[in-house]
Amino acid sequence: MANIRENPVTPDPPIIAVDIGGTSLRAALFSPTMNQPTLIPTLAHLGVESVLVRLKSLIDRLRAAARQPCAIAVATAGQVDPELGLVVDATDNLPGFRGLSLAERLLEWYPEAPAVLIENDVNAALAAEAALRPQRALLVVVALGTGVGGALGYGDQIIRGRHFFAGEIGHMILHPHGRPCNCGQAGCLEQYVSGPGILATAREYHPAAASTQAIFGAVRAEKEWAIHTIDRFCADLAIGLTSLVNVLDPDLIVLSGGLAATHTAWAERLADQLEHTSRKTVPLAYTKLGDHAGLSGAAHLIRQRLRAPRPPGPMSL
C-alpha cells in the first residue's frame, strides 16, 4: 500500500498539514501558502484513540474552511514507513502509536482526499530546511523538544535506514548506565537535552523547579541553580553534536524544535562548550522556521509527490 493516492480535483489541491508531537498537535491549511496554524494539546497520556479523535477534529475544521477536497500530510513522532503510511515504532511519548496505520485511518475518514502522506516529523522538518538550503549536500536536523529527534538528508533525499530509524540522534548513549530512557536504553542523549531532561537536571539543584520556562526565567535572573542546569545542558549537547560531526562530517547541522526557539538564552554557552569539546568546526545553525518546520516540510513533501510525473494508469493503495 502506498501512502499517497491520485484522485486530484485540481492540479494543485489545498493541503492540510498536521504535526503530531508528544506535547502538541499543530495543523495548518496551505492554499497555497500556510494560513495561521492551529495548536492544541496532544494529551497523549489519554491514549492513541483520544489523540486520533483530536487529530480528526483539527482536520475537519480545516476541511470546512477549505470548502473542497484537500490533500492531507501528517508529520508524526516515531519511526515511519512512508510507503505504507505506518508508524513502525514509537516511544511512550506517544503511547499506542507503535504499529498504527495512519494512512488507513485518514483514508477511511476522507476517501475523497486527493492524496495522503505520512512522514516522520523530523524528516518533514529536514525537507523544509533542505528547501531553504538547496546547496547543502549533507544536512542534519536535530529537534529538541519533548524528546530529541533527528533526520539526515543528502541532496534532496532523506536517509531513512533499513528499519526507518536512521537519524535517531536522541538515542545515542551519552552517559552509560545513566538515566533510564523510555526506548529501553539508559543514558540516552534525549534524557539530558530534551525539555524533560533539562527539568530533571534542574531538580538535582533545585527540587522545586517546575518547568523549562521557569528554568530559563531563572537563568535571566542569574539564579545559580539555573545557570548550572543550562551549563550541563550545553555540555551534554556539545558532546552529542561533536559525535555527529565525527561520524557524519555534515555540511550543516540545524537545531530545531521548541527548545531551539529558546537558543538566545544558551547559544553562547553552547558555542563555548563546542570549542572545548570538538577539534573540528561544528557547522551549526538554528532553524528559521520556528515551530512550523514539520508543517512546512509535510506540505512540501506531499506537493512534490503530487507534482511528480507518474506512469499512466490508476495508482492504487
N, C-alpha and C positions, 0 to 999 in steps of 0.2 A: 504494500500500500504506500503510495507516495503521499507526502504531506501537503500537496498543493493540487488543486483541481482547476480545470479550464472550462469556464462557462461564463465569460465576461459579457455583461450587457453593454459595456462601453470599453474602448481600448485601454482606458486608464481609470478604473473604478476608484471611488473613495476607499481609503484604507483605515481600518480600526486597528490600532496597535495597543497591546497590553503588556505590561511588565509586572510579573509576579515575583515579589520578593518576600523574604521571611517576615518583614515588618509591614510593608505597604503594597497595595495594588495600585498601579498607575495605568491610566488609559487616556488615549487621545485620538481624535479624528484627524486624518490627513486628507485634505481635499483642495489642492494637492499638498499645501504646507500644513504644518501642525497647528491645530487650534489649541486653546488653553487646556492643558491636561487636567484630568480629574484624579484625585488621590483619596483613597480610603484605607483603613487598617486591614491587613490581611486576616488577622485573628486566626493564624494557622493552628493555634492550640485547640481550636474547636473541631479540627479535623478536615479532611480533604473535601468532603461533600459540602461543608459550610463554606469553604473557600470557593468552590465551584459555583455555588449559589450567588456569592458576591461577584464573582467574575462575570456570570451571565447578566446580572443586573447592570453592571457597568457597560457591557457591550450593548445591551438592549437600549440603554439611554442614548448611546452614540448612534446606533442604527436609526432610532427615531429622529434624531437631529439631521442625519444624512438624507433621509427620505428616499433612499434607493439601496439596492443590494451593495454590500461592502465586502472587500477582501479583508480577511482577519489574520493578523500576525501577532503571535504571542511569544514573548521572551520570558523564560522562567528559570529560576534557580534549579539546579540539578543537572545531571548528565542526560543529554537529549540525543536521541537518534532522529535527525531531522527528516530522513526519508520516510520513516514510519510515523513521525509526529508523536513519539513515545518518550516519556520520561523514564530512562533506563534505570537511573538510581537517583536518590536524593537523601540528604541527611535529615535529622529531626528538626531542622529549621523549617521544613515543610513536611510534617508527618503525613504519611499515607500517599505521598506522591510517587513513590517507587512503583514502577510498572503501569502508571497511569497513561492511557492513550488520550492525550488532549485533543489530537486531531479528530478522533472519532466522536468525542463529546461535542466539539464545535460543529461538526458536520451533521450531527443529529439535531442540534439546536437550530442551525442555519443552513439548511440544504440548498438555499438559493445563493449562497456566498460564491462569488467568482473564484476565490482562492482562499486556502487556509494554510498557514505556515507556523510551525513550532520550532523554536530555537532556544538554545541556552542563553541566559540573559547576558553573560559577559561576552559570549561570541557575538551577540547582537550589538553590544557596545563597541566591540572591536570593529565590526563592519562600519559603524558610524564614524569612528575615529579614523579608519583607513580611508574613508571617502574624503575626509578633510586633509589627509596627508598621503596623497597617491604616490609620492616619491619615496616613501619609506618601504624598504624591501622586507625586513623582518620586524614586525611590530608586536609588542606585548602589552596587554592591558591587565592591570591589577585593580580589582574592585574591592574597596574597603568599606564594609557596611556591617550589617548584622552578622555576616560571615566574611570570608575573604575568597573571592573568586578570581579566576584568571583566564586569559584567552591568548592564543598565539595565531598570528597571521603572517603569511608570506605573499607579498604582492596582493592580489585580490582574493586569495584562497585562505580559508580558515583551516588551521591544522587541528584535526579532531582526535587523532589516535585511533588505535584498533577498537577500543572499547568506549570511545567518546569522552574520555576524561583527560585528554591532553590539556595542559594548562591549569590543572588543579593545584595552583600555587599555594593556596591556603592550607593544603595538607602535606606540604614539605615539613619534615621534622626539624624543628628549631631547637627545642630543648629535650633531649632524650629523657624518657621517664618523667616528663613534665605533666602539665595539666591534662586530664583526660579530655579527649575530643569526641564529639558525637558521631564521628566517622568510624570510631572503634580504635583509633590510634591514641597515642599520648604525646604531648609536646608539640602539636602542630602549630604552624605559624598563625593560623586562624585564632587560636586560643590566647594570643598575645596582642595582635594588631587589629582585631575587629572591635566593634563597639563594645560587645560584652567582654572581650578580652581586656580592653583598657579599663573597664569598670572593675574587673576582678583585680587588676594590678592596683588600682586606686584604693580598693578596700583593704589591701595589705598595709597601707599607710594611714588610711582614714576610713574606718569601718562605716561611717555614716554617708559616704559618697553615694549619691542617689542616681546619677545619670551621667552620660558623657557630656551633656550640655552643662551640668554643674561643674564637671571637671574643667572644661575649657573656660568657664567663668572664673573658677578659682585660679587658673593659670594667669588670666588677665589681672587678677587681684594679687598675683605673685605669692600665692599660698605655697609653702614649701612642699607639702604632700602632693599637690597637683603638679608642680614642676618636676618632682621625682618621677611621677607617673608618666608624664609626657617624655621625659628623657629616656625612660626604659622603653616606651613605645617606639621612639625614634631609633634607639639602638637595635631593637629586635627587627624593625622594618628594614633598617640598613643591612643587616645580615641577610635577610631574605632577598633583597634586591641585588646584593653583591653575588649571591649564589646564582641568581638568574643570569647576570652578566657573564659569570664564569662558564655557565653551561651553554648559553644560547648566543652570546655576543650579538645582542639585538641592535638594530638601528635606533630604536626608541622604546622606552617603557612609559606608558601613560597610566597615571594613578587616577582612578575614577571612584564613583560610589559616594555615599553620604558622608563618610569621614573625609574624603578628599576635598569636599566643599569647605572643610574647616582648616585647610592647609596653611592659611596665613598665620595660624596660631603655632605651627610647628615646623614649617618648611625650612627655616634657617637651622633649626636644631638637627633636622634630618640631613641637611647638606653637610653640617659639621661631622655628623656621625659617619657619613659616607666617605668623607676624606680620610677618616681613621680606619675604616673597615675595608675599603676596596683599593687595590693597587691600580685599578683601571678606572677610566672615566665612566660614570653611570649616566647614560643618556636619558634623562628624566624630564617628563613634562606632566602637567596637571590638566585634566580634561577641561575643555571649553564648553562642554555640553551639559554641565550641571547634572541634575538627577534624571535628565531625559535621554541619556545616551542609549539606554536599552530600547526606549520607544522609537527613537530616530533610526536606530540600527535595524530593528524589526521591520519598520516600514520600508527602509532602503532595500532590505533583502527580498521582501515579497514583491516590491516593484521591479527589482531586477529579474526575478523569476517570471513575472507576468510579461515583461518585455522581451524575454529571451526567445530566439527563434525555436519553433517546435516542429517536430515531424508531422506530416499530415495524418489525419485520423484522430479518433477520440482519445482522450487521456483519462485513464481510469484510476480509481483509488485502490 
